[in-house]
Amino acid sequence: MIYMDNAATTKMSQAAIAAMLPGMEKVWGNPSSLYAVGQQAAEALWSARERIAACLGASPKEIYFTSGGSEADNQAIISAAWEGARRGKKHIISSAVEHHAVLHTLRKLAKAGFVVELLPVSAEGLIAPEQVAAAVRPDTCLVSIMYANNEIGTVMPVAEIGALCREKGVPFHTDAVQAAGHLPIDVAAQNIDFLALSAHKFRGPKGIGVLFARRGQPLASLIEGGAQERGKRAGTENVPAIMSMAAALEEACGHMAEDTTRLLKLRDRLIAGLAQIPYSVLNGDAVKRLPGNVNFCFEGIEGESLLLLLDDKGVCASSGSACTSGSLDPSHVLLAIGRPHELAHGSLRLSLGRDNTEQEVDYVVRSVAEVVAYLRNMSPLWQEKLAGQRAFILSK
Ligand SMILES: *Cc1c(COP(=O)(O)O)cnc(C)c1O
């Protein structure tokens, strides 16, 4: 099997698995209990908090453990919205290409009377800092722009956006789920007020994540109960997963430079190979791009069929957004960068990880070329295009 869907989830690293075991075998107590096995769990929790904070340039007291990226996004946005409403500010700025964890939270807030402004992106999928600057109003209570896009891999200018939000006194949240462990993060230097990350996107376990909230930013709790996470997130902490997440993040950040160099070579080889397929186009920016992300549209192809045939060839990939698979709607991200519906349906995302090799890249290029040719050959619509009865969207 060739796994090229690391943007959906990653296989856990040996270090992350090893770090989880003592959380189950030795420090299995409740961190809120006063006896030794509880206090050992509390110490493990604190150590994980310190190590994760260090990776982000944050202070340990600004780290809140959540059930993952979605919860962290929800909590950041809802907290800023409630604080805004308290001060009579109900305008929120975000982008058209955010993850559904952000977009659906914003949709709920819009129904509750907030004014949500989704900035359009460029043809490459980028937001310019000037767009954000021009959109900020006196009643803006939050700017939420993702660090890196999960579908097309574009890397947003978060430091510039952070600087201008700070200057204008508007809280800035970034969904850094695709960036954490893969791109440098420094919440102080980048003027980030809220940040979401998720362990399973950097070779840690699923169901655990972090909300960074800058000291002084009011946090609303989504889950009521005990006083865990300083009263901001009730429920007994998932100590083994948190210990594992800390190890995974340290490992990913410690190897970031060498991993990036390796991935960039593989990524650009994959892009060059797929670009040879006639009537294809790369989605996203060629340079401001996650080191492991490749996303193409192939004209005349249905993404689902492409995935099924690739699966037969042992290749795991994704089409559109993983969260919308099962629905026939084309990806909102591809529509936002201006791809017509027909093209947006024929997209393929390949996301590389630590274990991928050059041989795998070459095999995938050959396989995609074969499958695309096979599907086009079977398609009456494609035959009409070849016969000149229907126009091509892309050029050969
Ligand atoms: C995966 C992902 C999420 C959701 O994270 P979970 O931990 O799966 O809830 C949010 N945002 C982005 C950009 C993602 O890629």
The ligand as an SDF file (V2000), in Angstrom:
LIG
                    3D

 15 15  0  0  0  0  0  0  0  0999 V2000
   -7.9330   17.9440   10.1360 C   0  0  0  0  0  0  0  0  0  0  0  0
   -8.2230   19.4040   10.2100 C   0  0  0  0  0  0  0  0  0  0  0  0
   -9.0640   19.9270   11.1980 C   0  0  0  0  0  0  0  0  0  0  0  0
   -9.8200   19.0480   12.1770 C   0  0  0  0  0  0  0  0  0  0  0  0
   -8.9710   18.4240   13.0930 O   0  0  0  0  0  0  0  0  0  0  0  0
   -9.5410   17.1690   13.9480 P   0  0  0  0  0  0  0  0  0  0  0  0
   -8.4840   16.9200   14.9530 O   0  0  0  0  0  0  0  0  0  0  0  0
   -9.6740   16.0510   12.9710 O   0  0  0  0  0  0  0  0  0  0  0  0
  -10.8180   17.6060   14.5440 O   0  0  0  0  0  0  0  0  0  0  0  0
   -9.2480   21.2940   11.2510 C   0  0  0  0  0  0  0  0  0  0  0  0
   -8.6270   22.1130   10.3850 N   0  0  0  0  0  0  0  0  0  0  0  0
   -7.8050   21.6530    9.4190 C   0  0  0  0  0  0  0  0  0  0  0  0
   -7.1240   22.6090    8.5190 C   0  0  0  0  0  0  0  0  0  0  0  0
   -7.5740   20.2810    9.2990 C   0  0  0  0  0  0  0  0  0  0  0  0
   -6.7740   19.8330    8.3410 O   0  0  0  0  0  0  0  0  0  0  0  0
  1  2  1  0
  2  3  1  0
  2 14  2  0
  3  4  1  0
  3 10  2  0
  4  5  1  0
  5  6  1  0
  6  7  2  0
  6  8  1  0
  6  9  1  0
 10 11  1  0
 11 12  2  0
 12 13  1  0
 12 14  1  0
 14 15  1  0
M  END
$$$$
